[in-house]
Amino acid sequence: MLSDPLRSGEELAERAVENYRENFDSSPEVLSQAPGRLEILGNHTDYNNGYILSIALDLSVVIAAGQEDTSPRRLSAWSSGLNERVEAGLEEIRPAGDSWINYPLGVLREIKKSGSRLPSINLAIESSLPVGAGVSSSAALELATAEAAYGMLGGRPTTPLEQAQLCQRAENDFVGVPCGILDQFSSLFGLRDHVLFLDCDTLDYDRIALPGSEVAVVIADSGVQHELVDGKYAALRSHCRRATQKIGELLGREISSLRQVSLDEFLGCREQIDEEDRRRAEHVIRENSRVLEGVEALRRGDPGRLGELMLQSHSSSRDLFGNSCDELDFLIESATGLPGFIGGKLSGGGFGGATVNLVEQNAAVEFQQRLAEACSNRLAAPARTFLTKIGDGARLLGKPQGS
Ligand code: GLA
């Protein structure tokens, strides 16, 4: 989409207002902001009704939004990063090819389905999220759109979780990406200096402290573009589904997700499961236990143990789940020897994108430099590293000044 990781939230907001005025000859009504996310533990557990640990980033999408009375009604969206303005009809909402406008458009369609009458809407979009790095700029765009729309039109769902699910439906049903709830949940529920814990079965959640004064977050982008829509993600989901069905048959009981299978049960029947399905299932079942152990480690203030679990998770993604790649493995190997490194892993869908690294705060600047140096000669595209913090979730920033 767009990106300038050095820009602060205030700068993004100022630019969004300026661009709104330039593009739409009027002042915006509201400003909204939604962060990207990183997955700390729980790789591909969300759609298996498992557990996840994640954070919202201090990098985000900011939208200046307003409404207009035009006929026919339409969405008009300006993206600074792409230097592009795209329009799409709101009378009958259909996907606009494979344009990025489908993310806000899909959210507006869901809001319309829930009973709101949509006027014509204008959006000016700014972002500090690195594009294609797997930090979920798409979920950030969806949540920032939803916040802006509720800010202007009212009609917010009864619970925040319903808002996250509405945005997930926009991505699943309209954009056509079969993602779980991780990205939208994290972008909405994020809290500075806290890790999010979600039980994707019961949808119970918690926020557990991880003070930024002690632990920094370094994102290392492999430079390998990852695409959820390209079929690999859907293929992994199919393996998990087949494994679930087979384990149910072998155990002689109805099982609707890998969440319902204990490690002992799995080990007792694993030899009878097709090899690829078996490896995918083993990753998910062990990963769920790692998340629960990670929660305990965080609660007793032991980031060191959390870091070890993250490294185990990365190895499991590489060896059992099959969604790492040479570049991601290289980033984790390079980080492992550096002073201050607590732990790291690939984050999100995999096959590219970024690693998430937890680093002792006082060693973070040097860690980032040394990781970038270690990578500069080895990776096809120059590795981009970002030193960032755990940030707050999506919110309305209120009325822009001067409007
Ligand atoms: C992507 C998806 C998420 C989740 C992760 C893997 O980020 O959007 O729903 O499945 O991959 O944990």
Boltz pocket constraint, residues with backbone or C-beta under 6 A from the ligand:
constraints:
  - pocket:
      binder: B
      contacts: [[A, 39], [A, 42], [A, 43], [A, 44], [A, 45], [A, 46], [A, 47], [A, 179], [A, 180], [A, 181], [A, 182], [A, 183], [A, 228], [A, 347], [A, 348], [A, 349], [A, 350]]
      max_distance: 6.0
